[in-house]
């Protein structure tokens, strides 16, 4: 059966039931479970150190009011990071290649940061729509431009994550297909493409980590503007 390159982005099903929920919930099994002891083993120590490092990086630009968001942002960072990395394994499905899921994560959190600013400091939040010292004839145009740029932020968050992961998965599939196709006719070229595939896989691991960090970092910067 001939499969399209984009079939890897369709949600897997079993007896007609989508299994995307299992793909989303599986990373939670890799997180440390609560225990009465501070340190249970070396893996738990590394995980806690990594979570602590991420939390410090995300909370650094925020004041004390923004530290209330530490649990949400750190959990989102770990969630996206694990899903992106697990999606690079063979015969797996990456939920973050779906624009609908990324928008479902981006829009509510962006809206929460916006409503937080409008509730706590409405004048400062609305003041971002009009830069200081703007000439009077340009005020309507600049308000329209700033409002548009504000409203497309969640769309940009979702599209950025989707596009980067989708492009990487397509490149890996294209090069792996070329490697297997050329192996019987041109083995030397096939070995070269295999080397390129190995390097690309390392690059995609880095992209998966960076995109998860960028997604959450931008949300923290949006939060910084509104607190």
N, C-alpha and C positions, 0 to 999 in steps of 0.2 A: 504494500500500500504506500503510495507516494504521500508524504507529509509536507505541508508548507513550513517555511522557516518560522512563521508566526504562530504555528500551532503550539509552540512551547509556552506561549503567553495566555493560552486559554485555560480556564480553571478545570482541574481534573475532576472527574465525576465517577461515582460508583453506583450502579443501578439507577442512573439518572439523577443522583443526589450530588450537588457540588461539595467538594472536599476542601474548599478554600478555608473554611473555618478551622479545620485541623491544622492547615499550614500556618495560620495566624497564631493559634494557641500553642503549637509545639515548642517555640522558643522559650516559653515560660518554664518548661521542664528543665532547662539548662541553668536556670538561676538558682542561687543557693537557697535552700529551704530554712525556715526559722529553727533555731536550736537554742538550748539553754546555755551552751558554752559560747564564749567569744570566738574562738577559733576551733574549727573542727578538723580541718586538714589543710594541706598546702594549696589545693585547688580553691578552696573557699577563701584562703588568705589572698591569693592572686585576684580572685573575683572582687573581693571587698576593696582591695587596693585600686583596682581599675575603676570601680564605681565611684570611689572617693576622688580619684583623679578627674573623672568626667564631671562630677558635681562641682569641684573647685573651678574648673575651666568655664563651666556654664554660668556659675554664680558670680564670677569675678567682676563683670561689668555692671552688676545689679547692686542696688542698695539693699538695706535690710528688709524693706517692704517686699522686694522681689524674691527674697529667699523663701517666701511661702510657696513659690512655684518649684522649688528644688525637686520635690518628689515627682511631680508631673513631668518636668523636663528630663530628669535623669531616667525615669522609667521609659519615656518615649525614645530617648537615645539608645538605651539597651535593646528595646523592642525592635527598632529599625535596624540596628547594627546586627543583631542575631538573624533577623529575617534576610537581610541582604547577603550575609555570609553563607547562610544555609542554602540560599538559592543558587549558589555557585556549585553545589555538589551535583553530581550526575543524577538524572532521573528525579529531579526535584522541581517544585513549582515556587516561583518568587511572587508573593502577593503584591510587593511594592512596584512591580511592573504594571500594575493596573492603576490607571489614572483615577478611577472612581474611589479606590481605597485611599490613595494619597490625598485627594481632595477632601475625603471624609475625615482625615486627620488634620489637614491644614486649616480648613475653613472654621471649624468650631474653636480651635485654639487661637487663631488670629482674631476671631470675633470676640473671644474672651479678653484678650489683651486690649482690644479697642474699647470694649465696654468698661473695662477697669479704668482706663484713662478718662473716659467721659464721665464716670461716676466720681472719681477722686479729684481730678483737676480738669474740668471741662474747658476752661479758657485756654490752658496750655495745649490741650489735645487739638482743639479747633484752630489754635494759632499755627500749628504745623501746616495747615492748608494755605497759609499766606506768609511767605518769607518777609522778614522785616526790611523796610526800605523799598518796597516794591512801588514803582510808579503807578499813579492812579489809573491811567488808561489800560495797564496790563493786569489790573486786579481780577477782573472776571475771567480772563483767559488762564491766569495762573491758578486760581481756585479750581477751575475745571480740570486743569492738568494734574494738580496735586490730588484732587479727589479721585481721578481715574487711576493714578499710580497707587493710591491707597487701596482701592477696591480690587486691583488685580494682584495684590500681594499673595493671597492664598492660591490663586491660579498659578502664579509663578513658582510658588513652593512645590505644588503638586506636579507641574509639568517638568520642572528641573529634575526632580527625583526620578520620575517615570522615564524621561528621555535618556538620561545618563545610564540607567540600568538596562533599559531596552536596547540601546545601542551596543553596550558591552556584551550582552547575551547574544545578539545577532552576529557580532564579529566572532565570538568564540564558536558559534555554530557553523558559520561560513568557513572559517579556517580549519575546524575539525573535519568538516565534510571534504574539504580539499585534501587534507592529509590522508584520509582513508581512501579517497578516489585515486590519488596519485601513487599510492603505495605499490600497486601491482605493476604499473607501467614505468614510473620514474621514482624509484626508491630514494635516490639522493635528494631530489626536490621534496619528496615527502618528509624526509628527516629534517630538512630546513624549515618546512612549514610547521613541523612538530615543535621545533625550537621556538618559532614565532608564537605558537599556541601556548607554550609554557610561559614565555615572557608576558603574553597578553593576559594569561590567567593571574599572574602576580599583580599586574596592573589593575585588573578588575577587583582583586581583593582590596587594593588600596582605594579604588574608586568607591567600593561598597562602604568602606569605613568613612571616607571623607564625605560622601553624600549624606550619610546619616548624621554626621556631625554638623554639616552645613545647614541641614533642615532644622535641627534643634537650635543651632546658634542664631539663625535668622529670627526664629520665634523669640528667643531671649532678647535680641536687639529690638524687636517690635515691642516687647514688654518694657524694655528700658525707656522707650520714648513715652510710655504712658504711666509711669509711676514716679 
